[in-house]
Amino acid sequence: MLNLETLSMDQYSFVANAFSFGLAVMASTTIFLWLMRSSVAPAYRMAVTITGLVTAIAAYHYLQIMLSWEHAVSIETGEVVATGEPFNRAYRYVDWLLTVPLLLIELILVMKLSQQETINKSLKLGGAAALMIVLGYPGEVAETIGTRMIFWILSMIPFLYIVYQLVIGLKESVDKQPENVKGLMHIAAYLVVASWAFYPLVYLLPLAGVTGGSAIVAVETGYTIADIVAKAVFGLFIFTIAVRKSEAEAGASGTSASKKA
Ligand SMILES: *C/C=C(C)/C=C/C=C(C)/C=C/C1=C(C)CCCC1(C)C
């Protein structure tokens, strides 16, 4: 449905630059998070490690996406010509399949709930997230608008379940967090909802009358911006929460505040 030959040369390089920017952000965030890991208390190191793992997986896939974009077309006398090698949209979906459950697990880990609750919530939310991505893919690569629409609707079911869980289901756990991070925890949960809501909207753009080269630019740069917010910006939030909780627990050690599990 999205034909690369409808791109102008400027549109083609704009998207190439967006991928390159995405790669730089993901790679540098990974280095930062992993280097700073020891500045949080041991209880939060797993959350920070996974946060960096998410951006590392994304950095690798942005490299692949960038190369696939390069190989899919050649520039001949100022025109974008398809080489016959397809632009591989599966890289994004494989990336999401791995990173989306991990993002929810980061959020759950930094809350430091009981072990049972951590496992329960990770399985429920992580499973729903994986299902959402699997259901979205057939529509992303479909030839017709109708198919794109059907898989959008199917994928929206687990998506809405996750939103419900983040806004209502986790509220009780968020309310039990220490005072100095409660506000940040709320923002983190809403940041997930707001940044994730961007994806189904971007997916719909080709159905909303955006066509040809503009549709490709809108979808590819739209997903790239959303990825940067959902993985790197969100990751730095999780890191900040881990630092604040570590500080609060060090300050309160010996009092009941540090005994919360
Ligand atoms: C780092 C990548 C992230 C956070 C990706 C999130 C992706 C989504 C929330 C995608 C959702 C979709 C729908 C709800 C319907 C249409 C198909 C998707 C997969 C774009």
The ligand as an ORCA input file, in Angstrom:
! r2SCAN-3c Opt
* xyz 0 1
  C       9.002      1.131     22.048
  C       7.843      0.807     21.347
  C       6.569      0.976     21.817
  C       6.285      1.561     23.162
  C       5.511      0.581     20.953
  C       4.206      0.650     21.225
  C       3.283      0.250     20.261
  C       1.924      0.327     20.358
  C       1.247      0.828     21.574
  C       1.173     -0.097     19.216
  C      -0.140     -0.189     19.147
  C      -0.960     -0.541     17.980
  C      -2.328     -0.492     18.139
  C      -2.967     -0.240     19.463
  C      -3.291     -0.679     17.006
  C      -2.637     -0.644     15.663
  C      -1.379     -1.426     15.628
  C      -0.336     -0.939     16.633
  C       0.593     -2.133     16.798
  C       0.422      0.226     16.007
*
